[in-house]
């Protein structure tokens, strides 16, 4: 299949959502602020931390951070260090459409589970919503760039939760 030439897609990765970096930075600042304020200053919603060992929480945080970073590095190599001429549907992209964002969300989740802060969990839901909107924007752009090839890819590959065995 020949890829349609769209000038802003000269790198064939698709466009990012306008203000993508500002939105991600805002999410990070809001999340860290609420996590720190709730976990260490006001302690509004961390009552359940007493029921889970600090060591178990630390292991969860470290595991999710390492998994998230590993996913992000692998996706980043495919996106930015290889020449692309069509939809990427190998490696992690054979299982989820947005592995970079998934890695980031897993890191956030690690901190939520490490703190057991209900306010941080609520903030995580907000962060997830923002990343989901960023993903939707990018998918619409990739549909315009790659047409039917991307639509077929979307049918096979989930946005967030890997489908194994398909």
Backbone bond lengths (Angstrom), bond angles and torsions (degrees), N, CA, C in turn:
res aa  C-N    CA-C-N  psi(-1)  N-CA   C-N-CA  omega(-1)  CA-C   N-CA-C  phi
1 X - - - 1.450 - - 1.522 109.54 -
2 X 1.293 115.95 135.65 1.454 120.95 177.05 1.524 109.22 -85.99
3 X 1.327 117.07 133.97 1.465 122.57 179.91 1.516 108.45 -83.51
4 X 1.345 116.22 133.11 1.462 120.76 176.50 1.519 109.21 -63.25
5 X 1.327 116.59 138.72 1.462 119.39 177.13 1.519 109.53 -87.78
6 X 1.298 115.92 117.68 1.457 122.45 175.34 1.521 105.34 -121.90
7 X 1.351 118.70 120.91 1.472 121.41 -172.13 1.524 114.82 -49.21
8 X 1.319 118.15 -42.89 1.465 118.02 -177.85 1.531 112.25 -75.30
9 X 1.343 117.11 0.07 1.456 121.13 178.77 1.525 111.82 -110.18
10 X 1.310 117.08 29.38 1.453 119.11 -177.87 1.521 112.07 -59.24
11 X 1.312 117.87 -27.68 1.462 120.48 178.30 1.526 110.89 -90.27
12 X 1.338 118.91 -4.80 1.459 126.23 176.20 1.524 113.88 61.29
13 X 1.304 117.97 22.84 1.461 120.09 177.49 1.521 111.75 -101.18
14 X 1.285 117.90 -10.02 1.452 120.87 -176.04 1.517 110.25 88.35
15 X 1.310 114.49 166.89 1.461 120.35 -179.79 1.518 109.55 -91.34
16 X 1.316 114.27 151.19 1.462 119.64 170.30 1.518 107.72 -86.25
17 X 1.300 114.91 157.61 1.450 121.52 175.32 1.528 109.36 -61.47
18 X 1.337 117.55 143.82 1.467 118.36 175.14 1.529 109.71 -56.79
19 X 1.279 117.12 138.03 1.469 123.46 179.28 1.531 112.68 65.90
20 X 1.320 117.68 22.80 1.463 122.21 -179.16 1.526 111.40 -52.22
21 X 1.319 117.02 -50.23 1.461 120.57 -175.52 1.524 111.77 -67.91
22 X 1.325 116.46 -36.85 1.476 120.08 177.94 1.527 109.65 -65.15
23 X 1.345 115.80 -42.31 1.463 119.62 -179.88 1.524 110.85 -63.55
24 X 1.339 116.45 -42.93 1.464 119.85 179.46 1.527 110.89 -66.00
25 X 1.324 117.20 -41.66 1.462 120.59 178.71 1.526 110.88 -65.08
26 X 1.318 117.31 -40.85 1.463 121.13 177.55 1.521 110.71 -61.17
27 X 1.324 116.49 -44.54 1.474 120.58 177.42 1.523 110.45 -57.59
28 X 1.322 116.03 -46.35 1.465 120.44 -178.72 1.524 111.20 -62.07
29 X 1.320 117.67 -46.31 1.465 121.25 -178.42 1.520 110.85 -64.22
30 X 1.339 116.92 -45.96 1.468 120.36 179.63 1.520 110.09 -62.54
31 X 1.340 116.46 -46.36 1.465 120.37 -177.70 1.531 111.21 -61.53
32 X 1.324 117.28 -50.21 1.467 120.38 -178.60 1.521 110.53 -63.18
33 X 1.326 117.43 -40.45 1.468 120.20 179.06 1.520 111.21 -59.86
34 X 1.325 116.59 -48.03 1.468 119.83 -179.40 1.520 110.89 -67.48
35 X 1.321 117.12 -41.41 1.467 120.59 178.78 1.528 110.81 -58.85
36 X 1.320 116.96 -49.68 1.467 121.05 -178.07 1.522 111.00 -67.12
37 X 1.329 116.94 -46.66 1.472 119.31 -179.04 1.525 111.75 -62.52
38 X 1.336 116.76 -41.92 1.464 118.91 -178.43 1.523 111.87 -75.20
39 X 1.317 117.37 -39.59 1.464 120.43 -174.87 1.524 114.10 -78.33
40 X 1.344 116.47 -32.86 1.465 118.33 -171.69 1.524 115.14 -119.89
41 X 1.319 118.52 -21.64 1.462 120.04 -175.11 1.531 110.74 -105.56
42 X 1.337 116.39 -68.80 1.463 119.65 -173.73 1.523 113.91 -88.46
43 X 1.316 117.13 -29.35 1.473 123.66 177.60 1.529 112.18 53.60
44 X 1.340 115.50 45.21 1.463 121.35 -179.69 1.523 112.83 -65.65
45 X 1.333 116.75 -46.56 1.466 119.35 -166.44 1.520 113.91 -129.03
46 X 1.311 117.33 33.15 1.471 119.03 -177.27 1.523 112.13 -111.26
47 X 1.317 116.82 20.45 1.460 120.76 -177.04 1.516 115.03 -58.74
48 X 1.325 117.49 -28.40 1.466 119.09 -177.82 1.523 113.30 -79.70
49 X 1.333 117.68 -6.25 1.467 118.90 179.43 1.519 111.37 -64.02
50 X 1.326 117.38 -26.17 1.460 120.39 179.18 1.512 113.57 -66.89
51 X 1.325 116.99 -16.15 1.467 121.17 -178.97 1.517 113.84 -92.83
52 X 1.334 116.69 -8.96 1.459 120.79 -179.61 1.525 107.98 -124.15
53 X 1.311 115.71 127.26 1.459 121.96 -178.35 1.535 111.98 -55.85
54 X 1.325 115.60 143.20 1.459 121.17 176.47 1.519 110.59 -57.31
55 X 1.327 116.96 -39.07 1.468 120.62 -178.71 1.521 111.57 -64.96
56 X 1.297 117.12 -39.86 1.467 119.99 178.06 1.526 110.01 -65.40
57 X 1.326 116.37 -41.80 1.461 120.23 178.30 1.525 110.84 -63.69
58 X 1.321 117.19 -42.62 1.473 120.55 178.36 1.524 111.63 -62.59
59 X 1.323 116.37 -41.09 1.468 120.47 178.53 1.524 110.18 -62.96
60 X 1.343 117.35 -42.18 1.465 120.89 178.28 1.530 110.84 -62.42
61 X 1.338 115.99 -45.08 1.469 120.04 179.87 1.526 110.19 -60.55
62 X 1.314 116.49 -51.54 1.470 119.92 -177.53 1.522 112.22 -63.24
63 X 1.330 116.99 -41.11 1.469 120.47 -179.94 1.528 110.78 -62.22
64 X 1.335 117.05 -47.93 1.460 119.65 -178.64 1.529 111.96 -68.57
65 X 1.319 117.63 -35.18 1.469 119.48 176.30 1.526 110.05 -65.11
66 X 1.320 117.76 -45.51 1.472 120.51 179.78 1.520 111.78 -64.51
67 X 1.322 117.28 -42.36 1.463 120.32 177.74 1.528 109.82 -63.40
68 X 1.323 116.61 -45.37 1.463 120.92 179.61 1.520 112.27 -59.89
69 X 1.324 116.54 -46.61 1.470 120.44 179.66 1.522 111.15 -64.37
70 X 1.322 117.38 -40.88 1.465 121.15 178.98 1.528 110.76 -62.07
71 X 1.322 116.55 -44.80 1.465 120.94 178.31 1.526 109.96 -62.15
72 X 1.324 116.73 -45.90 1.462 120.43 -178.39 1.523 111.76 -62.83
73 X 1.318 117.64 -43.92 1.471 120.65 -178.88 1.521 111.52 -63.91
74 X 1.317 116.01 -41.66 1.458 119.90 -179.91 1.530 110.76 -64.32
75 X 1.325 116.53 -45.30 1.470 120.44 179.36 1.525 111.06 -66.04
76 X 1.309 116.19 -40.73 1.465 121.29 -179.08 1.525 110.75 -61.29
77 X 1.323 117.85 -40.09 1.465 120.94 178.59 1.524 110.91 -61.67
78 X 1.335 116.16 -43.36 1.467 119.34 -179.29 1.524 111.34 -68.30
79 X 1.310 117.50 -39.61 1.465 121.14 -176.15 1.523 113.15 -74.09
80 X 1.313 116.73 -42.93 1.452 119.35 -167.29 1.521 115.25 -111.90
81 X 1.328 118.02 -6.62 1.460 119.27 -178.15 1.525 112.99 -120.80
82 X 1.325 116.58 3.22 1.457 120.85 176.39 1.522 108.05 -124.72
83 X 1.318 116.42 146.12 1.462 120.54 176.35 1.521 108.54 -76.74
84 X 1.322 116.35 130.60 1.463 121.67 -178.38 1.520 109.49 -111.53
85 X 1.323 115.93 135.52 1.463 119.58 175.59 1.525 111.61 -125.15
86 X 1.313 116.51 -0.14 1.462 120.63 178.15 1.521 108.41 -157.21
87 X 1.320 115.70 -175.86 1.457 121.50 178.93 1.530 108.90 -61.60
88 X 1.318 116.58 132.98 1.463 120.92 177.65 1.521 107.56 -80.81
89 X 1.322 116.65 117.06 1.468 119.77 -178.90 1.531 111.66 -132.74
90 X 1.310 115.30 30.28 1.468 120.44 178.12 1.522 108.72 -125.74
91 X 1.322 116.44 171.95 1.462 120.20 -177.84 1.518 110.14 61.98
92 X 1.320 116.56 -141.67 1.466 120.66 179.40 1.524 112.30 -62.85
93 X 1.338 116.62 -27.43 1.454 120.67 -179.57 1.524 112.29 -69.85
94 X 1.316 117.73 -8.81 1.464 121.03 173.79 1.526 110.48 -80.99
95 X 1.323 117.60 -11.37 1.468 121.86 -176.44 1.528 113.62 -115.16
96 X 1.329 117.26 -37.07 1.468 121.69 177.25 1.525 108.50 -139.80
97 X 1.329 115.39 148.60 1.469 119.44 -176.65 1.524 113.17 -80.89
98 X 1.321 118.10 -19.23 1.469 121.22 -175.79 1.528 111.63 -133.34
99 X 1.333 117.75 65.46 1.462 118.97 -177.46 1.530 114.21 -63.64
100 X 1.335 118.44 -31.81 1.468 119.01 177.32 1.523 110.42 -61.65
101 X 1.310 116.14 -49.01 1.464 119.94 179.31 1.527 110.79 -65.89
102 X 1.329 116.84 -38.42 1.467 119.79 178.66 1.524 110.68 -60.72
103 X 1.325 117.37 -41.98 1.466 120.65 177.57 1.518 111.51 -60.00
104 X 1.336 116.26 -43.47 1.463 120.38 178.53 1.523 110.40 -62.49
105 X 1.325 116.71 -44.90 1.469 120.57 -179.29 1.528 111.82 -64.22
106 X 1.324 117.64 -34.02 1.474 120.31 176.91 1.529 110.87 -67.08
107 X 1.315 117.04 -36.25 1.466 119.99 177.41 1.530 109.99 -65.61
108 X 1.320 116.75 -46.02 1.473 119.91 175.19 1.528 110.30 -56.12
109 X 1.338 116.10 -46.58 1.462 120.51 -178.82 1.523 111.48 -60.24
110 X 1.323 116.67 -37.26 1.462 120.26 176.81 1.518 111.48 -57.36
111 X 1.316 116.71 -43.82 1.464 119.94 179.07 1.522 112.21 -69.05
112 X 1.327 116.99 -34.36 1.467 119.94 176.28 1.531 109.25 -63.09
113 X 1.331 116.21 -46.99 1.469 119.55 -179.03 1.522 111.97 -70.05
114 X 1.301 116.87 -29.00 1.464 119.83 177.87 1.513 112.41 -71.33
115 X 1.322 116.14 -32.10 1.469 119.42 -177.82 1.523 112.33 -96.08
116 X 1.322 117.05 -22.31 1.467 122.17 -172.97 1.523 111.22 49.62
117 X 1.312 115.63 33.99 1.461 122.01 178.05 1.527 109.47 -86.11
118 X 1.300 116.44 122.04 1.458 120.39 178.96 1.523 110.17 -65.87
119 X 1.320 117.18 -38.84 1.468 119.85 177.76 1.533 111.14 -63.90
120 X 1.322 116.86 -36.92 1.468 119.94 176.91 1.524 110.33 -67.12
121 X 1.325 116.89 -36.34 1.467 119.91 177.44 1.525 110.61 -64.38
122 X 1.322 116.65 -42.78 1.467 120.34 177.06 1.530 109.71 -61.33
123 X 1.314 116.96 -41.91 1.461 121.05 177.45 1.525 110.32 -64.43
124 X 1.327 117.45 -37.36 1.462 122.00 177.46 1.532 110.47 -60.31
125 X 1.311 116.93 -39.45 1.469 120.34 177.59 1.528 109.75 -61.44
126 X 1.320 116.45 -42.45 1.475 121.19 176.09 1.533 110.06 -60.96
127 X 1.328 116.85 -46.78 1.470 121.73 -179.96 1.526 109.88 -60.28
128 X 1.333 116.54 -44.19 1.465 120.29 178.22 1.526 110.41 -59.34
129 X 1.327 117.14 -43.94 1.462 121.39 179.01 1.534 110.28 -58.85
130 X 1.317 117.98 -44.16 1.469 121.51 179.47 1.530 110.22 -61.72
131 X 1.336 117.48 -47.56 1.466 120.40 -179.63 1.522 111.47 -65.58
132 X 1.317 116.91 -34.01 1.456 119.95 177.01 1.532 110.09 -65.03
133 X 1.323 117.54 -40.69 1.460 121.06 177.35 1.533 111.00 -64.74
134 X 1.336 117.09 -40.11 1.461 120.45 176.26 1.527 110.34 -61.27
135 X 1.322 116.49 -42.19 1.464 121.45 179.84 1.528 110.84 -64.65
136 X 1.318 117.02 -41.70 1.468 120.60 179.62 1.529 110.06 -62.48
137 X 1.325 116.94 -44.12 1.466 120.04 178.37 1.533 110.30 -58.61
138 X 1.326 116.89 -47.52 1.458 120.55 -178.01 1.526 111.38 -65.11
139 X 1.332 116.74 -36.92 1.462 119.49 178.67 1.526 111.07 -65.09
140 X 1.312 117.50 -41.47 1.465 120.51 177.95 1.528 110.52 -61.78
141 X 1.322 116.34 -39.17 1.455 120.42 177.97 1.526 111.10 -66.93
142 X 1.322 116.69 -41.44 1.463 120.01 179.48 1.528 111.42 -68.27
143 X 1.327 117.29 -31.08 1.466 120.06 174.22 1.527 110.15 -62.58
144 X 1.337 115.81 -41.89 1.469 118.86 178.06 1.527 110.64 -65.61
145 X 1.312 116.78 -38.21 1.465 120.54 -176.23 1.528 112.79 -75.38
146 X 1.324 117.32 -41.02 1.463 120.59 -171.96 1.524 114.15 -112.26
147 X 1.323 117.37 -7.46 1.462 121.10 174.91 1.512 114.42 59.36
148 X 1.328 114.76 -131.33 1.471 121.81 -174.08 1.530 112.30 -60.50
149 X 1.320 116.86 -33.57 1.474 119.81 179.76 1.533 110.65 -58.92
150 X 1.334 116.91 -42.66 1.466 119.63 179.38 1.522 111.36 -73.02
151 X 1.316 117.96 -35.76 1.467 120.54 177.84 1.530 110.84 -62.51
152 X 1.317 116.68 -39.77 1.471 120.28 176.45 1.533 110.84 -65.64
153 X 1.312 115.31 -40.98 1.470 120.74 177.38 1.530 110.15 -59.48
154 X 1.336 117.29 -44.42 1.467 121.55 179.43 1.524 111.78 -61.07
155 X 1.322 117.40 -33.39 1.468 120.47 178.34 1.527 111.28 -68.24
156 X 1.328 116.60 -33.62 1.465 121.42 -176.65 1.520 113.93 -85.96
157 X 1.344 116.74 -31.01 1.466 120.66 -168.49 1.525 110.10 -121.88
158 X 1.315 116.05 131.04 1.458 122.88 -179.63 1.524 111.09 -74.53
159 X 1.332 116.00 154.49 1.458 120.15 177.84 1.526 110.49 -68.79
160 X 1.327 118.84 -45.20 1.472 120.79 -171.85 1.525 114.29 -124.01
161 X 1.305 118.94 -44.32 1.467 121.48 -172.89 1.523 109.23 -100.51
162 X 1.329 116.84 117.55 1.473 120.05 -177.48 1.523 112.04 -59.60
163 X 1.312 114.85 139.73 1.466 121.91 173.09 1.516 107.07 -106.00
164 X 1.304 116.41 108.96 1.457 120.09 178.84 1.520 109.19 -94.98
165 X 1.313 116.86 148.58 1.452 120.49 175.57 1.518 114.40 88.71
166 X 1.330 118.41 6.60 1.461 120.57 177.20 1.502 110.27 -87.11
